[in-house]
Amino acid sequence: ELIDVAHASDAETPEVPGFVVDFETITLNGTPRAITNLVHVPGTASEFLILEKSGGVHHYEVVGTTATLLGSVTVPDVDITADCGLISAAFDPDFATNGFVFVGSCISETHSRITRHVFDPSDYGAFATSLVEIITVGDPASPEPWHSIGSIGFEPSGVLWALFGEKNLPNEAQDTTNELGSLVRIVPSRTTGVGGASPASDNPFALDADPTTNANVAAYGLRSPWKGARDASGRLVIGDVGQSSYEEVSLFVAGATTPNFGWPMYEGPCAEPCAPPLVAPLVHYTRSPEHPFVVEDPLAPSTTVRAVWVGAYYEPDAEDRYEGRLTNHVLYGDFCAGFMRSFALTDENEVDAHAMLAHLEGVTGMAKAGDDYLYVTTYGSCSAFPYRPGALYRIRLADH
């Protein structure tokens, strides 16, 4: 349900000397509740799809500091229990010719799926009538509606990548016969009226044709990989929400073996000996209020609840809006603690130029628009309930 709330100044971040960026509030006409993602519409300057946990997909155009609602559609059969809901979306690389958009959502407390739709602003009704199912992942034994589908996205080749949690069944993250707790890489059907998908041909499990593995799996050993982003070199940075000790930011680089991120054998730093296929996280942090990431953020709340997110990789197309401060950087942060940070990746896949950027709680989506600005959405609170109005911001270089 949309409500008439401007939701502007009440969520603004106070100015703090030393922050690299700040946030310009974009007033949302008819503010969605519980925003879960933000996706830029290809070929436009500043049109977006904003996703609601409840299944709403809202098409906005940003002009100045106002986002005008152009139209809305609904993803059917979305289960919204606890952490479930409509979580992710991605436009096909050939959207200009085929009009396809893919969405990831929970369809029950135990299963998630990716569906394909036609997105046509001249005929929003085609979104529902064109639905086909690409893949469904889950386990009827799942005890909680947690650790479900996370981010999805495309490689230029048309391969769809998707993050799936282990549905609170930790041992499934080490079971390579299924997609739970895994990074999945598939080639979705693009035939009208036909769903399904085939494994990406260069997935190691697809190449070795081992019947004891799932050819869709490109990496495993993940717990709750909620948000991820791909850089210009094709490297995928994954935010994996921890259980009780650590939050992890991990790196997937395609290769001859299928990486194992280690859950539930370890959480945080890689258990010794950390030899392939085990992969240590790029960055990890604890829930301590004394952790440097929290200490560096003077606005971080006293909560020890944590949920890591990875937002976007920034590479300007025409105009660098951040004077090189964010170019070739991955932005990430914590949903509850509110710190926003960035780092660059070296050619050797090591973290470089790791720095504090700003403070913003409840981040759920980030996307670069055609105007070369980054835009970010927030959920409205640090918990799943109650549903509160989300917010949209334009990220600007701080003027201190």
C-alpha positions in Angstrom: 0.0 0.0 0.0 1.3 3.4 -0.9 0.7 6.4 1.4 0.9 10.1 0.9 4.0 10.9 2.9 6.8 13.2 1.6 9.3 11.8 4.1 12.0 14.3 3.5 13.7 16.1 6.3 13.0 13.6 9.1 15.6 11.1 7.8 18.3 13.4 6.9 21.8 12.7 8.2 23.3 15.5 10.3 26.4 17.0 8.8 29.6 15.7 10.5 33.0 17.1 9.6 35.2 14.5 7.9 32.5 12.6 6.0 33.3 12.2 2.3 29.7 12.2 1.1 26.4 13.3 2.3 22.8 12.7 1.2 20.3 14.9 -0.7 16.8 13.9 0.1 14.6 13.0 -2.9 10.9 13.4 -2.1 9.0 10.3 -3.1 5.5 11.0 -4.3 3.5 8.3 -2.5 6.3 6.9 -0.4 6.6 3.1 -0.5 6.8 1.3 2.8 9.7 -1.1 3.6 11.8 -0.4 0.5 14.0 -3.4 -0.3 15.8 -2.4 -3.5 16.5 0.2 -6.1 17.3 -0.5 -9.8 18.0 2.0 -12.5 16.0 1.7 -15.7 18.5 1.3 -18.6 18.5 4.0 -21.2 17.1 6.7 -19.0 18.7 9.6 -17.2 17.1 9.0 -13.8 14.2 6.5 -13.8 14.2 3.7 -11.3 12.2 0.7 -10.1 11.8 0.9 -6.3 10.8 -2.4 -4.7 8.6 -2.9 -1.7 8.9 -5.9 0.6 5.2 -6.6 0.1 5.6 -7.2 -3.7 5.1 -3.7 -5.1 7.3 -2.5 -8.0 7.1 1.3 -8.4 8.4 3.1 -11.4 9.8 6.6 -10.6 11.4 9.4 -12.5 13.7 11.8 -10.5 13.8 15.4 -11.6 15.6 17.7 -9.3 14.8 16.7 -5.7 11.4 15.1 -6.5 10.7 11.5 -7.6 7.4 11.3 -9.5 5.5 8.0 -9.5 4.9 7.0 -13.1 3.2 3.6 -12.4 3.2 0.5 -10.3 2.9 -3.2 -10.7 2.8 -6.1 -8.3 4.8 -9.4 -8.2 2.3 -12.1 -7.4 2.6 -14.8 -4.6 5.2 -12.9 -2.5 5.6 -14.3 1.0 6.4 -11.5 3.4 7.0 -13.4 6.6 9.9 -12.1 8.7 12.9 -11.5 6.4 11.1 -12.7 3.3 9.5 -10.6 0.6 10.3 -9.0 -2.7 14.1 -8.6 -2.5 15.8 -8.0 -5.8 15.5 -7.1 -9.5 17.8 -6.8 -12.5 17.2 -5.7 -16.1 18.3 -8.0 -18.9 21.5 -6.7 -20.8 19.3 -6.7 -23.9 16.4 -4.8 -22.2 16.3 -2.3 -25.0 15.2 -5.0 -27.5 13.5 -7.6 -25.3 12.0 -5.5 -22.4 12.8 -8.2 -19.8 13.3 -7.6 -16.1 14.0 -10.3 -13.6 12.9 -10.3 -9.9 13.8 -12.4 -6.9 11.3 -13.0 -4.1 10.2 -15.4 -1.4 7.1 -17.5 -2.5 6.8 -19.3 0.9 8.6 -19.4 4.2 10.8 -22.2 2.7 11.4 -21.3 -1.0 12.5 -18.4 -3.1 12.3 -17.9 -6.9 13.4 -15.7 -9.8 10.8 -14.8 -12.3 11.0 -13.0 -15.7 8.7 -10.2 -16.7 8.2 -7.7 -19.5 8.5 -4.2 -18.2 6.7 -1.8 -20.6 5.8 1.7 -19.2 3.1 2.0 -22.0 1.5 -1.3 -20.8 2.2 -2.0 -17.1 -0.3 -4.9 -17.3 2.3 -6.9 -19.4 4.4 -7.3 -16.2 1.9 -9.8 -14.7 0.8 -11.5 -17.9 4.3 -12.2 -19.1 5.5 -13.9 -15.9 7.6 -17.0 -16.3 9.5 -18.9 -13.6 13.3 -19.1 -14.1 14.4 -21.0 -11.0 13.1 -21.9 -7.5 15.4 -22.6 -4.6 14.6 -23.8 -1.1 14.0 -26.7 1.3 10.8 -27.8 2.9 12.8 -28.5 6.0 13.7 -24.9 6.5 12.9 -24.0 10.1 12.6 -20.2 9.6 11.8 -17.7 6.8 15.4 -16.4 6.9 18.4 -16.5 4.6 16.5 -16.5 1.4 17.3 -14.9 -2.0 19.5 -11.9 -2.1 20.8 -9.7 -4.9 20.6 -10.8 -8.5 22.4 -9.2 -11.5 23.7 -9.8 -15.0 27.1 -10.2 -16.6 27.4 -8.6 -20.1 27.3 -12.1 -21.6 23.7 -12.6 -20.4 24.6 -14.8 -17.5 22.4 -14.2 -14.5 24.1 -14.4 -11.1 22.0 -14.8 -7.9 22.8 -15.0 -4.2 20.9 -17.6 -2.1 21.0 -18.1 1.6 21.0 -21.5 3.4 17.5 -21.1 4.8 18.8 -21.5 8.3 20.0 -25.0 7.5 23.8 -24.4 8.0 25.0 -27.7 6.7 23.3 -27.1 3.4 25.8 -24.4 2.6 28.4 -27.2 2.3 26.2 -29.4 0.3 27.1 -28.8 -3.3 24.2 -30.8 -4.7 21.8 -27.9 -4.2 21.8 -24.1 -4.5 21.3 -23.2 -0.9 24.0 -21.1 0.6 25.5 -20.5 -2.8 26.2 -18.0 -5.6 24.3 -19.3 -8.6 25.2 -18.5 -12.2 22.7 -19.5 -14.9 21.6 -18.6 -18.4 17.8 -17.8 -18.1 15.4 -18.6 -20.9 14.6 -15.6 -23.1 11.9 -17.4 -25.1 8.5 -15.8 -24.9 6.2 -17.8 -22.5 9.0 -20.2 -21.6 10.8 -20.2 -18.3 13.7 -22.2 -16.9 17.5 -21.8 -17.1 20.7 -23.7 -17.9 23.9 -23.5 -15.9 26.5 -21.0 -17.0 28.8 -23.1 -19.2 32.0 -21.9 -17.4 30.8 -22.9 -13.9 33.5 -25.4 -12.7 30.8 -27.9 -11.7 29.2 -27.6 -15.1 32.6 -28.3 -16.8 33.4 -31.4 -14.7 29.9 -32.8 -15.0 30.1 -34.4 -11.6 26.7 -35.9 -10.7 27.3 -35.2 -7.0 27.4 -31.4 -7.6 24.9 -28.9 -8.9 26.1 -27.3 -12.1 24.3 -24.0 -11.3 26.6 -23.4 -8.3 29.6 -21.1 -8.9 30.5 -20.7 -5.2 29.2 -22.1 -1.9 29.7 -21.8 1.9 27.5 -18.7 2.3 25.1 -18.1 5.2 22.9 -15.1 4.3 24.4 -13.4 1.3 21.9 -10.5 1.2 23.5 -7.8 -1.0 26.2 -8.0 -3.7 27.7 -5.9 -6.5 29.8 -6.6 -9.6 32.8 -4.5 -10.6 34.1 -3.6 -14.1 36.5 -6.5 -14.1 33.7 -9.0 -13.4 34.6 -9.6 -9.8 31.6 -10.0 -7.5 31.7 -8.5 -4.0 29.3 -10.3 -1.6 28.0 -9.1 1.8 27.3 -12.2 3.9 25.4 -11.5 7.1 26.9 -13.3 10.1 25.3 -15.4 12.9 26.7 -14.0 16.1 30.4 -13.0 15.7 31.3 -11.5 12.3 29.9 -9.8 9.2 31.8 -10.6 6.0 32.5 -8.9 2.7 33.8 -11.6 0.3 35.1 -11.7 -3.2 34.1 -14.1 -6.0 36.4 -14.3 -9.0 35.6 -17.0 -11.6 38.3 -19.6 -12.0 39.1 -23.3 -12.4 37.7 -24.3 -8.9 34.4 -23.5 -7.1 35.2 -21.2 -4.2 34.0 -22.2 -0.7 33.4 -19.3 1.7 33.5 -21.5 4.7 30.1 -21.4 6.4 29.4 -23.1 8.8 32.9 -24.3 9.3 33.9 -20.8 10.3 32.6 -17.3 10.5 34.7 -14.3 9.8 38.5 -14.9 9.4 39.3 -18.1 7.4 40.0 -21.1 9.6 43.5 -22.4 9.3 44.7 -23.9 7.1 43.0 -21.6 4.7 43.8 -23.3 1.4 41.7 -23.5 -1.8 38.8 -24.0 -2.3 38.4 -22.1 1.1 38.3 -18.3 0.6 38.9 -15.8 3.4 36.7 -12.6 3.4 38.1 -9.4 2.0 36.8 -7.5 5.0 35.2 -8.7 8.3 34.0 -6.9 11.4 32.6 -7.8 14.7 29.5 -6.6 16.6 31.5 -4.8 19.2 30.7 -1.2 19.8 34.4 -0.7 20.1 35.2 -1.9 16.6 37.1 0.7 14.6 34.3 0.9 12.0 31.9 2.0 14.7 34.3 4.2 16.5 35.1 6.1 13.2 31.4 6.8 12.8 30.3 9.4 15.5 26.6 8.8 14.5 26.6 5.0 15.0 23.9 3.9 17.4 24.5 1.9 20.5 22.9 -1.3 19.0 25.1 -4.3 18.6 22.7 -5.7 15.9 24.6 -6.0 12.6 23.7 -6.8 8.9 26.3 -6.1 6.3 25.3 -4.8 2.8 27.3 -4.3 -0.4 25.8 -1.5 -2.4 27.4 -0.6 -5.7 30.6 -0.3 -7.7 31.2 3.2 -8.9 32.6 3.9 -12.3 31.5 7.1 -14.1 30.4 7.0 -17.7 30.6 10.7 -18.6 31.0 12.9 -15.5 32.7 11.9 -12.3 30.4 13.3 -9.6 32.8 12.5 -6.8 36.1 14.0 -8.1 37.8 10.6 -8.1 37.0 9.9 -4.5 34.8 6.9 -5.3 36.0 6.0 -8.8 36.6 2.2 -9.1 35.4 1.8 -5.5 32.9 -0.7 -4.0 30.6 0.9 -1.4 29.4 -1.2 1.6 28.2 -0.7 5.1 26.0 -1.9 7.9 22.2 -1.8 7.9 21.9 -1.3 11.6 25.1 0.4 12.7 24.8 2.8 9.8 28.4 3.3 8.8 29.1 3.5 5.0 32.5 2.7 3.7 34.3 2.1 0.5 37.4 0.3 -0.9 39.2 -0.3 -4.1 40.4 -3.7 -5.3 43.9 -4.1 -6.6 44.7 -6.3 -9.6 45.8 -8.8 -7.1 42.3 -8.8 -5.5 43.4 -7.1 -2.4 41.7 -4.2 -0.5 43.1 -0.8 -1.1 42.1 2.8 -0.2 39.7 1.5 2.5 37.9 4.5 4.0 34.9 5.8 6.0 32.4 7.7 3.8 29.3 8.6 5.8 26.5 7.5 8.0 23.1 6.2 6.8 21.0 3.5 8.5 18.8 1.0 6.9 20.4 1.0 3.4 18.7 -1.5 1.1 19.5 -0.4 -2.5 22.1 1.6 -4.4 22.3 2.3 -8.1 24.1 4.7 -10.5 21.8 6.5 -12.8 22.4 8.0 -16.2 23.4 11.3 -14.6 26.4 9.5 -13.0 25.1 10.1 -9.5 24.7 7.2 -7.0 21.2 7.0 -5.5 20.4 5.0 -2.4 17.2 3.7 -0.7 16.6 3.0 3.0 14.2 0.6 4.5 12.8 2.8 7.3 14.1 0.9 10.4 16.7 -1.7 11.5 14.0 -4.4 12.0 11.6 -6.1 9.6 8.6 -4.8 11.4 6.7 -2.5 11.6 6.6 -1.4 8.0 7.7 2.2 7.8 8.1 4.6 4.9 11.4 4.2 3.2 13.4 7.0 1.7 15.4 7.9 -1.4 18.6 10.0 -1.5 21.1 11.2 -4.0 24.7 10.7 -2.9 26.7 13.9 -3.2 30.3 14.8 -2.4 30.4 16.5 1.0 31.1 20.2 1.0 33.1 20.8 4.1 
